[in-house]
Amino acid sequence: MFKIFSNENQNDSKKKIENLVFLIVILIVTIILINTIWSGNSKTTEKNNSNDTSKILAVENSTEQNLETKMENILATIKDVGKVNVFINYSETSSFVPIYDEKTTTSNIMEEDTSGGHRNTTETESEKQVVFSESSGSKEPIAQKTVMPVIQGAIITAEGGANAAVKTNITNAVQAVTGLSIDKIQVFEMKK
């Protein structure tokens, strides 16, 4: 009688293990399907993000040119300077750091086979997407910060650049705006 009872316990435990393995297989297949679906959506998101990034770069380049234009306008108002052209050399371009929405999913699967062996599987999935704000039907990424470019030097040509006092005034004005040392600012007389 004891032998029959122990065989029934072994059969029940085998069925439980088989059911557990079947459940784990279904879980893994489901995770793979969900991952495939999300991967398809992220490809279209990446295409949209690349378009938005090019828009950001265009705005940053115009900001750098805007500084040159502002300096030309203000330097031209200094006495005896005349017409002015300004060139600013940057060590790098400005960079835009967007805010990301990050999602991380971790799943832990513990398996036990009939011979008493154990296997522990941990899967971690991470998803990172740029956060956008919508206004007037257009989507724009939200900035965490914008890192402005580092100015390495400046060249200024001015009609009054031959005059030492005018050169000093231009150099001091550019130094005040950019923070450059005097040796990195060059002022020349403009061709007539």
C-alpha positions in Angstrom: 0.0 0.0 0.0 2.8 2.4 0.7 4.4 1.8 -2.7 1.2 2.7 -4.5 0.9 5.9 -2.4 4.5 6.9 -3.2 4.0 6.3 -6.9 1.0 8.6 -6.8 3.0 11.3 -5.1 5.8 11.0 -7.7 3.2 11.2 -10.5 1.6 14.3 -8.9 5.0 16.0 -8.5 6.0 15.1 -12.1 2.7 16.6 -13.3 3.3 19.8 -11.3 6.8 20.1 -12.7 5.6 19.5 -16.3 2.9 22.2 -15.7 5.5 24.6 -14.3 7.8 24.0 -17.3 4.9 24.5 -19.7 3.9 27.8 -17.9 7.5 29.0 -18.2 7.7 28.2 -21.9 4.5 30.2 -22.5 5.9 33.1 -20.4 9.1 33.2 -22.5 7.2 33.1 -25.8 4.9 35.9 -24.6 8.0 38.0 -23.6 9.6 37.5 -27.0 6.4 38.5 -28.8 6.0 41.6 -26.7 9.6 42.5 -27.3 9.2 42.1 -31.0 6.1 44.4 -31.1 7.9 47.1 -29.0 11.0 46.9 -31.3 8.8 47.6 -34.3 7.4 50.7 -32.6 10.8 52.0 -31.5 12.1 52.0 -35.2 9.5 54.5 -36.2 10.2 56.5 -33.1 14.0 56.6 -33.9 13.2 58.0 -37.4 11.1 60.7 -35.8 13.8 61.5 -33.3 16.5 61.9 -36.0 14.3 64.5 -37.8 13.8 66.4 -34.5 17.6 66.2 -33.8 18.4 67.8 -37.2 16.0 70.7 -36.3 17.7 71.2 -33.0 21.2 71.3 -34.7 19.9 74.0 -37.1 18.7 76.1 -34.2 22.0 75.7 -32.4 24.0 76.8 -35.5 21.8 79.9 -35.9 22.4 80.7 -32.2 26.2 80.7 -32.9 25.8 82.9 -36.0 23.4 85.2 -34.0 26.3 86.0 -31.5 28.5 87.0 -34.5 25.7 89.2 -35.9 25.1 90.8 -32.5 28.7 91.6 -32.0 29.0 93.1 -35.5 26.0 95.4 -34.7 27.4 96.5 -31.4 31.0 97.0 -32.5 29.8 99.1 -35.5 28.4 101.6 -33.0 31.7 102.2 -31.3 33.3 105.6 -32.3 35.7 105.4 -35.4 35.2 101.6 -35.9 33.1 101.8 -39.1 32.0 98.6 -40.9 32.8 95.4 -39.0 33.0 91.6 -39.8 33.3 89.1 -36.9 34.3 85.5 -37.0 34.2 83.4 -33.9 36.0 80.0 -33.7 34.3 77.4 -31.6 36.0 74.2 -30.2 32.8 72.3 -30.6 29.2 72.9 -31.4 26.5 73.4 -28.8 24.8 70.3 -27.7 21.2 69.7 -26.7 20.5 67.2 -23.9 16.9 66.1 -24.0 14.9 64.6 -21.1 14.4 60.8 -21.4 11.6 58.6 -20.2 13.3 55.4 -19.1 11.5 52.2 -18.4 13.3 49.1 -17.0 11.7 45.7 -16.6 13.4 42.8 -14.8 12.1 39.3 -14.8 13.5 36.4 -12.8 12.8 32.8 -13.7 13.7 29.9 -11.4 13.6 26.4 -12.9 14.1 23.1 -11.2 14.5 19.8 -13.2 13.5 16.3 -12.1 17.1 15.4 -11.1 17.2 18.2 -8.5 19.2 20.7 -10.6 18.4 24.4 -10.4 18.6 27.2 -13.0 18.0 30.9 -12.3 17.5 33.2 -15.3 17.3 36.9 -15.0 16.2 39.1 -17.9 16.4 42.9 -17.9 14.8 45.1 -20.6 15.4 48.8 -20.8 13.6 51.3 -23.0 14.6 54.9 -23.4 12.6 57.5 -25.3 12.9 61.3 -25.7 10.1 63.3 -24.0 8.3 65.7 -26.3 6.0 68.6 -25.7 3.2 69.4 -28.2 2.2 72.9 -29.1 0.4 74.1 -32.2 0.5 70.6 -33.7 4.3 70.3 -33.6 6.3 68.1 -31.3 9.5 69.4 -29.8 11.8 67.6 -27.4 12.0 69.0 -23.9 15.5 70.1 -23.0 17.2 68.9 -19.8 20.0 71.3 -20.6 21.7 73.0 -23.6 25.5 73.0 -23.4 26.8 76.1 -25.2 30.0 75.8 -27.4 33.4 76.8 -26.1 34.8 79.8 -27.8 38.5 79.4 -28.8 39.1 82.7 -30.5 37.8 85.7 -32.5 38.9 87.5 -35.6 37.5 91.0 -36.3 38.0 93.1 -39.4 37.0 96.8 -39.1 37.3 99.8 -41.3 39.0 101.7 -38.4 41.2 98.7 -37.4 44.4 100.6 -38.2 43.9 102.9 -35.3 45.5 101.6 -32.0 42.7 103.1 -29.8 40.0 101.5 -32.0 41.8 98.1 -31.8 41.9 98.4 -28.0 38.3 99.3 -27.8 37.2 96.4 -30.1 39.5 93.9 -28.2 38.1 95.0 -24.8 34.5 94.8 -26.0 35.0 91.3 -27.5 36.8 90.2 -24.3 33.9 91.4 -22.2 31.3 89.4 -24.2 33.2 86.2 -24.8 35.5 85.9 -21.8 38.5 85.3 -24.1 42.0 86.4 -23.2 43.4 89.3 -25.3 45.8 87.0 -27.1 42.9 85.0 -28.6 41.3 88.2 -30.1 42.8 89.5 -33.3 41.7 92.8 -34.8 42.6 93.8 -38.4 42.0 96.7 -40.7 39.3 95.9 -43.3 40.2 96.1 -47.0 38.8 99.2 -48.7 
